[in-house]
Amino acid sequence: MTAEAHILVRCDEESLAELVRGAERRLIVVAPCLSDSLAKVIVERWEALGPAHVWVSLDDDPAHIRAGLGTLTALQAVQKAATRLGAVVHRLPNAGITFVVSDNRSVALPADYFSPDLSPDKLNCLLVDQVLLRGSGPTPGSNGTIASGDSGSSQIDEEVVRQVAEDLKRNPPRPDPKREMLRAFKTEFEFVELELVGTRIEHKTARIRPELLGLADNEDLRQRMRASFRLIRPGDHSELSGHELMAYKNKIIDELLIRLAGYGWVVLHPNKEVLVNRVEELRKRVEAHKAKVQAELQAAIDRSRKELAAALFPSVKQQPPERWRKVAPTFDDPTVRRLLDEELQIAFGNAQDHIDEMKVNAIYKGVTAELMTDPDFLKVASRAIGGPTLFNGDQPT
């Protein structure tokens, strides 16, 4: 095998499935055995590309399944798919690695690449671009078809699968609680960061520069003073408040999200679609709220700004900021009022500035490898998400 570029990376079941899913011209899979999720993706691409463009070689040793590296149902699924498509699953005894070629990209991984004991920062995969395969085994043709070389491998047919099933029936796999828990975490839930931004107008303030508060000649007080002024009056809250939006967001959290103390909020995968729809509804409500309050908000901001300007005018007239002398040689009443209003307009902003900040942020994240090796996280998650029900009675030790 020659290659133009290669790199060591970290790979898991999801990234391997994504590589398989991206195959458009050819797909080669060599592995001891497969997980159900990976087998499903392989069958989908096999059906899409056709048997001439896909090569699958597996080991039929039941020991791999007993070790938790794959499942009998996955083996059955790919064997049935091969029969249905007029293709074969090639038998490759003593397979010790997982090797996948998707078009011109390939990866090579250890058989136990999903091991829960694998360090989260350990690179477990060789990724190679622009692969050319030569010699024995599957060989890509110029049109993407795969021709069999002198691999010497036999087939995994229905009889071989039956024998594997019988062997596993006599000596069934013994589930590894830790491995099963980690698989459950990756398939049962994901983290959610849901944020409603900028809608609580009643809490917004304008920062007032100390010089406008009669502190122009006191440097120490100017440095220590950080004055702010409510953007709108209490009487304007009812019309402009985002309380209804916040209540709807809290309802989403109460009904669909689960809090893992110290780690964040998660959604169970069966509820993910409902959550996505609810978040989209929240976004629509935010847009409706923005359109509704724009005119009222500008009027409320103008009222507050004028009230503050009237209150500040006497002290500012007596001690105008020194920097104003650059733009005004004298400080008569109209000049002071104009400069003061300009400063407050900058501090308060306009309605559009605040409306543009109103939005919904929703970020979804999977469970990271670091968390899967954190015993505190495993304990918190297993207690919060269902304990024995979710993990079939197996709790972390």
N, C-alpha and C positions, 0 to 999 in steps of 0.2 A: 504494500500500500504506500502510495506517495501522496503528499499533500502540500498545498501552498501555504496553509496557515493552520496552527493548532494552538489550543490554550487549555489550561486546567481550570475547571469551573466546578461549582456545586450544582448537583442535579437531584431532583426528587421526582415522585410519580407524576406530579402535575406538569413539570417542565418536559419530562420525557413524553408524556401524552401529547403535549403541544407540538413537539417535534414531529411525532407520527402524524398528527392531524394536518400538519403543513405540507405533507408529501403530495406533489402534483404530478410527478412523472414516474417515480419508482420508490419502492419501500422494501427494505431488507431488515428483518428482525431475527436476531439470534439470542436466545436466552435459556436459562435453566427452566423457567416457568413464568407465568404471567399473573398479574392481579386482574380482578374482574374489570376494573375501570380501563386498564391498558388494553385488555383483550377486546373490549367493546370498541375502542378507537381503531384498533388494528382491523377488525372486521369491517368497520365503516369504510376505511380507506381501501380495503381489499375489494369491496363491492363497487366502490367508485372508480378505482383504477383498472380493475380487471386482473385475472390471474397471471397474465403475462408480465405484469409490472410489479408483482409482489412475491417475496420469498420469505417464508417463515420456517425457522429451525428451532425446535425445542427439545429438551431432555425429558424423557418419560419416567424418570426416577421418582417414585412417590416421596422419597426422602426430602426432596426440595419443598414439597407441599407441607410435609410434616414440620419442616423448619420454618414455615411461615413466609416463604419467599413467593408464594403464589397460591392459586386455588384450583381445585378439580373443575369447578364450573367454568373457569377461564379456559382450561385445556379443552373441555367439551365444546365450548363456544367456537373456538377457532377451528377445531376439527370438523364440526358440523358445517361451518362456513366454507371450509375448503372443499368438502364433499359437494355442497350446494353449487359452488362455483366451478366445479370440475378441476380443482387444484389439489395440492397435497400439503400437509404439514410435515416437514422433513424431521427425521429423528436424529438428534445429535447427542450421543451419550457423553457424560462427564463434562457437560458445559459448565464452565466456572465463571463466565462473565456474561454481561448483557451488552449486546452490540446492535446498534440501530443505524441504518443509513436512510436518510430522507432526502431524496433528490441528490444534491451535492454536499450535504452536511451529514456528518456521522458523529456518534458518541459511543464511547466504550466505558462501561461502569463495572464495579464489582457486583457479584450476584446479590449481595446483601446491602445494596445501596440505600435501602430504606431503614436500615438498622436503627433502632431508637438509641443505641449506645454510641452512634456516630457523633463525634464532636461537631457542634454547630458551625465552627469555622474551618472544618476540614474539607478540602477540595477532593471530590470523589469521582470526577468525570473528566475524560479527555475528549474535548470537542474539536473536530477537524472539519475544515471547509475544503471544497474543491477536491473531493476524494476520487481516486481512481483505483479500482480494485483489479488485481491481476492474479493469475495463477488459478488454483483450484477453488471450487465453491461457486457461488452466484456471480455472474459477470454481467454488467450492464451493457446493453446494446446501444447503438447510436440513436435509436428512437426511444430509449428508455425502457425497452423490454429487458427481462432478466433471463439469461440462458444458464442452464445448469452445467457446471464444470464437473470435474471428476472428484466430487466430494465424498463419495462412498457412503452416503447416509441413506438409511432406509426411511420408511414412512411411518408416521403416527396415524394409524387408521382407527376405525371404530373399535376393533378388537383390542388394540393396544390401550385405548382409553378405558375400555371395560376392565382390563387387567389392572390398570392403575386404580380404578374405583374399588375393585375387590380388595386390593392390597390395603388401601386406606380404610376400608370397612373393617378389615381384620386388625389393623394397627392405626387407628385414627390419629389425626394431628392433635397435639395438646396445645391449646391456645396460650400464647405468651401474654399475660395480662398487660404488661407494659406496652407491647407492640399493638395489641388490640385497642388500648386506650388512645394511643397516638393516632391510629387510623381513624378512630371514632372522632377525635378532635378535628381532624382535617376534613371530615365529611359531614359533621353534624352542625358546625357553627363557624362564623367568622366575626371579626371585630368590626364595629361600626362607630364612626365619629360623626355625629349629627349636630350641626350647629346652625342656629338662627341668628343672623348678624344684622345689626343696624336698625332693628324695628322698634326698639324701646326708646322712642323719641323723648319721652318724659325724663329719661336719665341722661340725656345728652347735655353737655355744657359747652360754653364758650370760654376760652382762656383769655383773661383780661390782663394786659401788660401792667406791671406795677406802676409805671409812670402816670397812668391814667387814674390812679387811686390816690394821687396827692403825695407820692413818694419820690418825686423826681430828683430831690436833692439829698436823698439818703441812700447811699450805695449799699450799705449793709442790709437795710430793710428790703431793698429791691431784690437782692440776691435771695433772701429768705422767703419773700412773698410769692405765692403761687395761687392767685385768685382765679376762681372759675364762677360762671354764672349760668343758671339753668337756661337752656335754649328757649323753652316755652313756659308760660305761666301755668300754675296748677289748674286754673279754670279751663285751660285748653286740652287737658289730658284726655278727657273722655272721647273727644272726636279723633284725636291723633294717636292714641295709645295702641301699641301692638300686643295688648294683653290677649286678645283672641287668638292671635298667631302663636303666642307662647303657650297658650292652653292646648292648642291642637298639637304642637310639638311634644308637649309633656304627655299628651294622650298616646301618641305614637310610642314614646319610650315606655310608658306604663304597660301598654298592651303587647308590644312586640320585642322589646329589648330586655336583656338580662344583665345585671351588673356583676362583674367579677371584681370584687374589692381589691383596689390597688393596681388593677390592670385595664379597666375600661368596660365598655358595653359591648355585648355580642348579640347576634341574631341567629336563631336556629335556621338551618337551611330550608326547612319546610315553610318558614315564614318569610323568607327573603323576597319572594315575588310580591307578597302583600306589602312588605316594608317599602320596596321600590315604588309601588303605586301610591302609597301614602305620602312618601317624600315628594313625589311629583305633584300630588294634590296640594301639599304645603307650599310648593313653589308657585303654583297657580294662585293660591290665596295671597301670597306675598305680592305678586304682580298686581292683583286686584286692589290690594291695600295701597300700593304705591300710587296707582292711578287715582284712587279715591281721596287721598290726603294731600296731594301735591299743592293744590291751591290753598287749602286751609293751613298747611304747614308754613307756606311762605308768608301768609298773613300773620300767623302767630309769631314767626321769627321777627317780622317787621315790628310788631307791637312790642316785643321784648327789647329789641334793639333801641327803639325810640325811648322807651321808659328808662333804660339804663343810661342812654345819652343825656337825658334830662337830669338824671340824678348825679351824673359825673361832671356835668358842665361847670358848675361853680368852682370846684377844686381844680379842674383842668385849666379853666380860664385864669385862675390865680397862679398856677404853676404848670405851664405847658411843657411838654417834653422838649428837651434840648434839641433833639434830632429834627423837630419840626422847623427849626430856624433855617434848614437847608432849602425848604420849599415855601416859606412864608416870612417875609421880613418884619411884618407886624402881626399882632394877634388881636384883631378886633373880634367882636362877637360872631359875625357870619363866618369868618375864617376859622375860628376855633370850632364852631359847630360843624363846618364842612370836614375839617381834618379829623375831628372826633368820630363823625359818622363813617368816614372812610375806614378808620381803624377798626371800628366795631363791625362793619360789613365784612372785613377780612376775618375777624374773630368768629363771627356767627356763621359765615358762609351763607349759601342760599338753599332753598328747598331741594333743588336738583342734586346738590352735593350730597345731602343726607339721604335722599331717596336712592341715589346710585349705590349707596353702601348697603342697602337692604337686599339680602340674599340668603339662600339656604345652601350650606355646604354638607355634603354627605360623602364620606370616604369609607370604602370597604377594604378590609385587610384580612388576609388569611393568618392562620397561626404560624408563627415563625419557628425555625429550628431552635433558636435560643430558648423560647418559651417551652418547647416540648421537652427540653432537658432541665427545666426549672421545677424542682419538686414542690415548691410553694404554689406555683401556678397550677400544677396538676391537681393539687389538693383543693385549691379554691374553685377551679373549674368543675371538678367532679362533684363537689358539694352543691354548687349553684345550679348546675344544668341537669341534674337528675340522678347522680350517684349510681346506685346499683341498677336502676332501670336503663340508663344510658350505656353503662359499661358491663352489663350482664353479671353484676355482682363482684367484679374484679376491681379492687381499689388499689391505688399506689401504695407501696410500702415505704 
